[in-house]
């Protein structure tokens, strides 16, 4: 009878200790557990509970000793004891021992999901992803309705980019346990990877309903909103986060938001703050890209910033022994590798697709290294054409570089530069004897392991810009690109002035390019052409841009003369050219895709020839389109050309209707001619390398 009373007293004491823990009175709970152990030194539950407190206090060695005692004194094996011993060992990176304890826990209680989940985590920690996957598969079979199992299995699928399976599992996880904020955040990540921004935002709003001040959910939501062209809403959210959590990541996202809204100075300030706190590869690259939008910066200074990035991040990865040309036959089929995250319907693809698909497959062996997660019908075209398709989206840069070496690539071509999703640190490891950068970025990579940058003599006049690049400039003749219009581009419409009775100028370029100097010239043009209007792309999905509207008002241009349209899907964007009589190119950072698109829709484009590649892309485009008469040499010339185009409506209509035929006979659409020029350059460089290897 006395023993029974003692047992009841112990159970009551332990229950009291657990209640105190729930009230965060951990020291009081520990005193109770120790009091129990003074009465009964072999009480396994008291030893186990006290071990958990020592883990909380960071004394893992003491925790291990206590829970080991609980295991030895327990009359029957208990899975939670072994599971928590495994947890303590895992935290000490004693992974093999931790895995052993988890397996013991599973053998004791096969239906207990926690040790399986933790075993999968341990297997991931030692990079045994097959074992981690098997463990979670077993957990799903045994506990299909466990929200924790669904969450962990969905998270693993996300890391493996098995996005449809990840979506189903994480949706099940939030269905089973809708109060778990981490599951909503992870589900949003899957939706974002799949390009479903609205669903991602919805999931994050649900997370914030559970915990309105959750910084991760708020920061992630701001990123999603920015991608949905809702930068103003994103800014508001981030300014709240900065007050409570001024982290580097938050300032980095805010920098992107301000760039998209056109506030370049604020953007650069935010990136600078982020870099002061934590210098990461991506944040530094965002900073570099934003520098290109600031016309006040010295060109040499911008180039130096790119070199500084390379010194910090790329040069430490440079191998001691650089690869040399193997199989030095100057005339053999060359193995060309293209690295891109955009082998799909994307602005870059308008130029990369016609080039790659026009390659002579008998003389050039093509490998596409895809680092993107999204795919569509164009992805299938690239995959079907290439001799080899390599998905490197789940590989780190070291593994991807190793694959390139194994593929014995002769010339490796980067199609991204410093834009998002790039793999420049793959190139930093110099996996190919010849490396080039092309298309995606408007400046140097800063990396001396990048041998060439593909351009032309119009975009980069010889002797004028060479000093800005680390790479040697490979100037193709006559053009650095070829363009393939979208299959869904609408038919050319007549000039809108014929119906409106007034001229509409327009620019559907990135609104970040609409700086004060550009607005000043455009305002003068509007004054020079009475009753004319200006149509601009706004920075968000809303049809407004308060920043630019205020700039025009400061030059005496009323709001009714400047109209904004929000960001729309590409098919709608192309249709909007029907509202423009004459397109205006911004001139510190000119257009390229937009210039090609405008011309294909029959709209003449006026550009100012600048000093750098970024300021001369449209100059090259109009030269290759055989429309040099629309290239200005000064601001006054720019205004004069635009005015002349508006003076004869009949001539403007003729230009519009004849433009597509003109382009079809020009270099701008000559995929075969361009690719032969590129292949000739590849071959010449290869032959030079062979001659050096075999003097």
N, C-alpha and C positions, 0 to 999 in steps of 0.2 A: 504493500500500500504506500509506504514512504517513497519507494523508487518511482512509482507512478506519479505521485505528487511532484517529485523532483523533475521528472520529465516534462510535466505540464508547466512548471515554473520556468524551465529552460525555453520551452517553446514560446511562452509568453514574453520572456525577455528578448528572445530573438525577433519576435514580431514587433516589439516596441522599438528595437534598434532599426528595423527596416522602415518603420514609420518616421523615425527621426531622420533617416537618410533622405526620405522623400521630402522632408522639410529643409534639406540642405544642412542639417545639424550633424555633420559627419563625425566631429570629435566626440560628441555625446554618444553617438551610435557605437563608435569604437570602444568607449569605456564599458558599455554594456556587453559587447562581445568578449572583451577581456575578462569581465566579471564572470561570465559564463564559463570561460576557459579556466579560471581559477578553481571553479567547482568541478569542471569536467574537462581536463586538458586534452582529451581525445575527441571532443565533440566536433565532428566533421563540418556541420553546418556553420558553426561559429568560426572555425578556421577558414572556411570558404568565404564567408561574408567579410571577415577581417582582411583577407587577401585582396578582395575587390577594392576595399578602401585604400590599402597600401598602393595598389595600382593607380588609383585616382590621385594619390599624393606623389606619384612618380618613383616610388621605391619598388621597382620591379623585382629585384633580387629577394627582398623580404616577401613580396607577394607570391613568388614562385615557391619559396620554402613553406609558406603557410598552406597554399593549395595542394602542394605535394603531400603535406601532412593529412589534409582532408581526404585525399585519395587513399592513403595508406590505412586510415582509421575507419573509413566507411565500410559498413557491413556488406553492402552490395555496391557494385560499380555504378557510378552516377555520371551520365554523359555531360551535364553542365560543368562538373569539376574538370574533366579532361578538356572540354572546350575552352574554358577560361585559362587553364594552364597553357594551352596552345596559343591563346591570344597574347599572354605575357611573353612567351618565347618568340612569337612573331615580331613583337615590338622591339625585341633585342636582336632582330635579324638572325635568329637561330631557326631558320626556316625548316630544315629537315626534322628537327625535334618537334617543332610546332605541327608539321604535317602528321607526324606519328601520333600526337595526341588527338588531333581531329579524327584520324582514322579509328582510334580507339573509341572515341565518342560515337562515331557512326555505327561501329559494331555493337555498342551497348544499346543504342536506340536508333535504328535505321530510319525512323520517321521524324527524327529531330532535324529540322532544316538548318539550324545555325552552324553546326560543325561542317556541313557540306559547303555552305556559303563561304565560311572562313578558309576552308581548305582550298577552294577555288581562288580566293584572294592570295593565299600563300603561293600557289602554283603560278599565278600571274607575276608575283614578285620575283620568282626565279626564272621568269620568261618561259615557262613550260605551258604555253597557251593551249596545247592539245589536251593536257591533263586538266587544266582549268575548265575548258569547254566540256570535257567528259563529265567532270564533277557536277557542273551546273545542269547538264542534260539529265543526269541521274536525279538531281534534286527536283527538276521539273516533273519527272515521271512520278516521283514519290509524293511531292507536295505541289501539285499544279495550281492550287488555290492559295499558296503562300505569297502574300504581297512582297515579302523580302526576296523570295526566290525569283519572282517575275521581274523585280527591279534589277537584281544583280545579273540575271540572264539577259535582260534587255540592254543593260549597260555594256555587257561583254559584246553583244551583237553590234552595238553602236561602234565600239572600238574596232570591230572587224569590218565595219561598213556594210554589214548585212542589215540594211536599213528597214526593209519591209518587216523582217522578223523582229527587229528592235522595236518598231512602232507597235506591233501587236502585243508584245510582252509588256512594254511600258504603259500602254493603254489599259492592259489588264491590271497592272500594278496600281494605277490610280483608281481604277474601278473598285478593286478590293480594299484599298486604303486611301481614300481621297484626301485624307488629312496629311499625307506625307509630302512635304514641300519639295524634297529632293527629287521625287519621282516626277513631279510636274516640270521641274527645271530640266531634268534629263530628257523627258518627252519633247520639250520645246527644242532641245538640241537636235534631236532626230528630225523633227519637222523642218528645222532650219537647213540641215544637211540635204534634205530632200527638196529644198527650194519652196517649201510651203510656209511662207512667212506669216500668213494670217493665222494658220493653225499654231505656229510657234508662239505668236503674240498672245493668242487665246490661252494657251497653257501657262504662260508666264503671268498673265493677269489672274489666273486661278491661284497660282502660287502666292501672288501678292495679296490676294484676298485672305489667305491663311496667315500671312506674315507681311504686313504692309511695308515694314522697314528692312526686309531682307535685301542686303546689298547685292548679292549674286544675282537674284532674280531681277532687281531693278537695272543692274548694269547690262545683263543679257537682253532684257527687254529693250533697252535703249539701242543696242546693236541691231536687234531685229527691226525696230521701228525705222532706224536709219536706212536699212535695206529696203524697207517698204516705202521709201521716199517720204517719211514722216519725221524729218530731222528736227522740226520745231518742237514736236512732242518729246522727242528724245532729249533735246537740250534741257527742257524743263525738268525731266526726270533726273538727269545727271547732275544738274545743279543742286538738287535735293540730296543726292548721294554724296557729293563732294563735301557737304557740310558735316556729315557724320563719318565718312570713310574716304578721306582724301588719298586714295591709293593710286599707284602708277597706272594700273589698268583703267581706272575711271577717267583719269586725265587723258589717257590715250584714246579712249572711245570718244570723249568730249572733243578732242582734237579733230577726229574724223567728222564729227557732227558739224563743227564750225567750218571745216573745209567745204563740206557739202552745202552749207548755207551761204558760203561765199565770204566768210569772215577769215581771210587768210592769216592776218596778224594774230587773231585770237587762237586760231588753230595751231600756229607755230608756237605760241606761248604755252599752250596746253601740252604739246608734244615735248617741249623743253622741260616742263615740270615733270612729266612722266619719265624722261630720260635721266633727270637728276635723281629720281628716286630709285629707278631700276632700268638699266640700259639693256633692253632686249632687242633681238634681231628685228622683229616685226615692227616695234614702235619706232626704231631708228629708220626703217625703210619707209614707214608712213611719213615721217618727218622729211626724208629726202624727197619723196614725191610731191609733198606740199610746197617745198622750196621752189619747184618749177613753176608754181602759180604766182610767185611774187616777182613782179617786173622790176622792183627796186633793188634786187640783189645783184651783186656782181657775178658775172658768168664764171669767172675763175674761182670765186669763193664757193659757188655751188658745186663745182667740180671737185674742189678740195674736200668738201663734206662727204662726197661719195668715196673719195680715196680714204678718208678717215674711217668710214664704215668698214671698208675692206680690210684695213689694217687691224681693226678690232675683232672682226668676226671671220673673215675669210683667210687671211694670211696664216693664222695658227693651224689651219687645216691643210695647208699646202704640203704635199708629200716631199720628202727629201729627194727622191728620185722621180723625176717627171717621166711620164710615159713617152716612148718613142714609137715612131711608125714601124709597125710590124709588117711582114710580107710586103716589102718595099718594091712592089711592081707598079710602076707609074700608070699603067693602063688597065689594071684590073678593076672589077666592079667595086665601087666604094661603098662602105657601110656608113650610112648617114643616120644619125639619131636625132629625133625632135622631142624636146621636153616641154610639155604644156599641161596646164590644168584646165584648158578650154578647148578640148576636142569635142565641141558641141556647138549649138547655135549661139554664137557670141560674137562680139565686135571683132575680136582677133581672128575668128574663123573666116570672116569675109575675105581675109587676105591669105591666111595659112592654108585653107582648104583648096583653092584653085591651084596654088603652088605645089602642094604635096601630091594632089591627085594627078598633076601633069608630069610627074617625074618619069623618066625612062627606067622602068623596072629592070631592064636587062643590063643597064650600066650602073644602076644605083640600088643598093639593098637598103630599104627603108624600115626603120624601127621607130615606132611611136611610144614614148614613155609618158603615160597618162598619170598625172598627179591629182586630177579632179575626181570628185565624187558624183557629180551630176552627169547624166548621159541622155541622148536622144537619138533621132534618126541619123543626124550627122556623125555622131559617135560611131554608129555602125558603118558609115561610109569610110571613115578613117581606118577602123579596125579591119574592114574587108580589103582595103587597098594595100595596107602595110604588109611587108613580108613578116614582120614580127610586131605584136602588140603586147606591151608590157604595162601592167597596172602597178604603179609604184605608190599609190595613194596611201597604203598602209605601211610602207617601208620608211625607215629613217634615212637620212641622207647618206650615211655610211653604207648601209645595205644597198641602196639604189646605185651608189657609185661602184660598188663591187659587181653589181649586175651589169652595168655598162661595160666594165672591164671584161667580164666574162663573155659579153656579146661582141667583143673586139670591134667596137665602134671606131671608125676613123675620124669622123667629123661629128661633133655633138653640138646641136643648135638649141639655144635657149630662146623661148618665145614669150618670155614674161618680163625679164629685167627685175626691177624692184616692186612691181605691182603685186597685189594680193595673190597668195597661192603659189608664189614662185619657189623654185628649188635651187637658188643660187649657191647654197652651201653644198649641194651635190657637185656643182661645177668647181667649187673651191678645192675639192679633193682631186681635181685634174684627172678624171677617169679616162679621158680620150686625148690623143696626141694633139688634136686641133679642136678648139672650142670657139664658138661664135655666139653672139647675142643679136636678137633680131625682133622687130615688130612691136613687142608689148610695151616698151619703155622708151622715153624720149631723151635719155641721157646715158652717160657712161655707167657701167656697173661698178667701176672703181677697182676691179679685180685684175691683177696682172696675169692670172691664169686664163683669163678670157682673151683669146688671141685676136679676134676680129669683131668688128661691129658692122653689120650690113647696112648700107645707106646708098645715096647717089650724089652726083656732083651738084645737084640743085639744092637738095636738102642740107648738104654739108659741102659748100664750095671748097675746093682744094686750097689749103693754106689758111682758111678762115676759121675753122673750128677744130682742127686736128689737135691743138694743144689742150682742148677740154676733155679729151678721152684718154683713158689708159689703153684701150684697145686700138689696134691698127684699123683704120677705116677701109672697109672693102666697098668701093663705090661701083655699083652695078650700072650698066649702060643699057637703056637710057634711064631706067627707073628702079627704085628700091622696092617696089611692090607691084602686085597685081590685085585687082579687085573683082569679086564676083557678087553681083547684086543678089539680094534675097529673092528666092523663088516667089514669095508671096507679096512682093512689092506691087502696089497698085499702079494702074495705068497713069500716064502723065495727064494732068488736068490743065485746062487753059489758065492763063494768068488771072488771078482773082480780081485784079483791077478792072478787067473788062466788065465785070458785074458790079463791083463795089463802087467804081467811079473814083477811087483813090488808090495810091500805091501802098503796098504793105511790104516793108522790109522785114527780115526775120533772121533769127539765129536760134537753132535748136541744139547748140553746143552746151557742154557742161556749164551751168551758171556760175561756177567758181571762176570761170575765165572773164566774167563780166566785171572787171575792175574799174576803178575810177577813171583811168586814162581812156579806156575803151568807151565808157559811157559818154565821156566828154566829146569824143569824135562823133559818136552816133547821134548825140543831141544836136550837134552842129549840122549833121546831115538832115535830120528831121526839120530843122529850121530852114534848110536850103531847099527842101522839097515840100511846098505848102500842102497842108491837109494829109500828109503821109502818116502812116502808122508803123508801129514796130511790134512784132510778135516775138516773144522770148520764152525760152524754156525756164520754168521756175525750179527751185531746188527741192520741192516736195511734190507730193501727189496733188496738193491744192493748187489752184490756178492763181498763185500770187508769189511775189518776191518783194517784201517790204523794203529790204536793203537797197535793191536796184531802183525801185520806184522812187525812193527818197533821193537817190543820186540824180535821177532825171529831173525831179522837181527842183533840185538845187541849180539846174541849168535852164530852168524856165519851161520845161516840157511837162505839160499837164498829164494827169493820170489817164485820161481817156485816149491819149495817143499811144500809150504803151500798154500792151496786153500780154498777160502771161498764161501759159498753159502748163499744167502739171505733168510730171513724169508719167508716161504711159507705156504699155507693151510696145515692142518694136513695130508691129504691124500698124498700130495706131499712130505711132511717131512718124512713120513714113507717109501715112495719109495726110498728116498735118502740113506737109510741104505744099499741098494744094492751096493753102491759105497764104502762101508767100510769093511775092513777085520777084524779089531780089534777095538772095541770102547774103548776110554780112558775116565775115569771118573775124573772130577776135584775134588780136595781133600781138599779144605777148606770149600767148600759148595758143597756137592756131589749131584748127580742126584737122582731122584726117578722115575718119569714118564719116563724120557729118558732111564733109565736103564732097566725098564720093557719093553719099546718099542723095544729097541735094542735086548734084548733077544728074544722077540717074532719074530723078523725078522731074528733070527738065528745068531746074531752077539755077540761073547763073549765080556764081559765088564771087564776091569781091574780097580780095585778101591783100594784106600788106606784107611784103617780103621783109622778114626780120633778119637777125644776125645768127641765131642758133637753129639747130634742128627743130626744136619745139616750136619755134616761130616761123619755120619755113616748110612745114609739112603740106600746107595748102598750096604753097608756091610750087612745090614739086608736083602735087596732084594736078593743078591747072596746067602745068607745062606738059605733063604726060597726057592730059585730056585734050591737048592742042587748043587751049583757051588762054594763052598768055596775055591777051588784051585785058584781062580782069585782074592782073597782078599789079598792085600799086607800089611805088617807090617811096611815097611819103604820105602823111595823113591828108594833105591837101589833094594829092593824086587819088587817094582812096575815095574821098568824097566826090571828086569829079567823075570818076569811073561809075560810081553808084548812081549819080545824077544822070549821066548819059544813058544808062540802061533804062531809065524811067521815061525818057523823053519821047520815045517812039513805041507806043503800045503794040502796033502791028509787028514791028521788028522783034519785040520781046516775045510775042506769041510764036513767031517763026523760030526763034532760038529754042523756045521750050519744046516745040513739036519735033525739032530736028536733032535735039541733043542726044538721044539714045543711039541714033544711027551714027552720029559723029563719034561717040564713045566706042562703038563696036569696031571701028576701024583704027582706033588709037591704041597706044601701048598700055593704057590703063586697064583694058579688058583682055589683053593678049596673054593668056595663061601659058600657052606653049612657048611663045617667044620669051617671056620673062623667065620661065623655068629653065629654058636652054641657056640663057645668060647666067643664071645662078649655077647651073651644073658646070658650065664652062669655068666659072670662077672657082668652084670646088675642085675641079680637075687640075687647074693651074696651080692652086695652093698645094694640092697633094703632090704634084710632080716636083714642086720646089722642095717640099719636105723630103721626098725620096732622093733628090739630088744631094741634099745635105747629108742624108744618112748613108749614101753611097758615093762619096766624093771621088 
